[in-house]
């Protein structure tokens, strides 16, 4: 898939910056990003327990990095599925990574 990054997680484009931000998890983050890039569509993802989010994060998907750490993404604006209430994830080929959240500690990049 084609991947873009929100300003909040733009550092993910650089392996060294990712290592600075997440010294213990950077290898698994890089692995998940590689898996996202290799998949043709969101439906092709098999690792990291990809699952749609609910509530105020509806329309986004989360994949597990390790423990409570998750990569959160949605369709990129350039994708035809963007903004639709019922997203057909098998058609989504362009995504935007929105955030990295730690569900267990309630920590997010916005708090860092």
C-alpha positions as CSV (number, residue, x, y, z in Angstrom):
1,X,0.0,0.0,0.0
2,X,1.0,3.6,-0.4
3,X,1.5,5.2,3.0
4,X,1.5,8.8,4.1
5,X,2.0,10.1,7.6
6,X,0.2,12.8,9.7
7,X,2.4,15.5,11.1
8,X,2.2,13.9,14.5
9,X,4.0,10.7,13.3
10,X,6.0,12.1,10.4
11,X,9.2,10.8,12.2
12,X,8.1,7.3,11.2
13,X,9.6,8.0,7.8
14,X,13.1,7.9,9.3
15,X,14.3,4.8,11.1
16,X,16.7,6.7,13.3
17,X,14.0,9.1,14.4
18,X,11.7,6.1,15.2
19,X,14.5,4.6,17.2
20,X,14.9,7.8,19.2
21,X,11.1,8.0,19.9
22,X,10.6,4.3,20.6
23,X,14.0,2.8,21.6
24,X,12.6,-0.5,22.7
25,X,9.9,-0.9,20.1
26,X,11.4,0.5,16.9
27,X,12.2,-2.8,15.3
28,X,8.6,-4.0,15.6
29,X,7.3,-0.6,14.4
30,X,9.6,-1.0,11.3
31,X,8.3,-4.5,10.8
32,X,4.7,-3.4,10.9
33,X,5.4,-0.5,8.5
34,X,7.0,-3.0,6.1
35,X,4.0,-5.3,6.3
36,X,1.7,-2.3,5.6
37,X,3.8,-1.4,2.6
38,X,3.8,-4.9,1.2
39,X,0.0,-5.4,1.5
40,X,-2.0,-4.5,-1.6
41,X,-5.1,-3.6,0.4
42,X,-6.0,-3.3,4.1
43,X,-7.8,-6.6,3.8
44,X,-4.5,-8.3,2.9
45,X,-3.0,-7.5,6.4
46,X,-2.5,-10.7,8.4
47,X,-0.2,-9.6,11.3
48,X,-0.8,-7.3,14.2
49,X,-4.5,-8.2,14.7
50,X,-5.8,-5.4,12.4
51,X,-9.2,-4.3,13.6
52,X,-11.5,-1.3,13.0
53,X,-11.9,1.2,15.8
54,X,-15.2,2.5,17.2
55,X,-16.5,5.7,18.7
56,X,-14.7,8.9,17.9
57,X,-12.1,6.8,16.1
58,X,-14.6,5.1,13.8
59,X,-13.2,4.9,10.2
60,X,-9.7,4.0,11.4
61,X,-7.9,0.7,11.9
62,X,-5.4,-0.3,14.5
63,X,-2.6,-2.8,14.3
64,X,-0.6,-4.1,17.3
65,X,3.1,-3.4,17.4
66,X,3.7,-5.1,20.8
67,X,2.0,-5.1,24.1
68,X,-0.4,-2.2,24.1
69,X,1.4,-0.2,21.4
70,X,-0.8,0.3,18.3
71,X,-0.3,2.0,14.9
72,X,-3.6,3.8,14.0
73,X,-4.4,4.5,10.3
74,X,-7.2,5.3,7.9
75,X,-7.7,5.7,4.2
76,X,-5.6,8.5,2.7
77,X,-7.6,11.4,1.3
78,X,-6.6,10.5,-2.2
79,X,-8.2,7.1,-1.8
80,X,-11.8,6.8,-3.1
81,X,-12.9,5.3,0.2
82,X,-12.1,8.4,2.2
83,X,-15.0,9.9,4.1
84,X,-17.4,7.2,3.5
85,X,-19.4,5.9,6.4
86,X,-19.1,2.2,5.4
87,X,-15.5,1.8,4.2
88,X,-14.8,-1.2,1.9
89,X,-11.3,-2.0,3.3
90,X,-10.6,-4.4,0.4
91,X,-10.5,-1.4,-1.9
92,X,-8.3,0.8,0.3
93,X,-4.8,0.9,-1.3
94,X,-3.6,4.2,0.1
95,X,-3.5,4.9,3.9
96,X,-2.4,7.7,6.2
97,X,-0.9,6.7,9.6
98,X,-2.6,9.0,12.1
99,X,-1.0,8.1,15.4
100,X,0.8,5.6,17.6
101,X,-1.1,4.9,20.8
102,X,-0.3,2.8,23.9
103,X,-3.6,1.4,25.0
104,X,-2.2,0.0,28.3
105,X,-0.7,3.2,29.6
106,X,-3.2,5.6,27.9
107,X,-0.1,7.4,26.6
108,X,-0.1,8.8,23.1
109,X,2.3,10.9,20.9
110,X,0.0,13.9,21.6
111,X,1.0,13.7,25.3
112,X,4.7,13.2,24.7
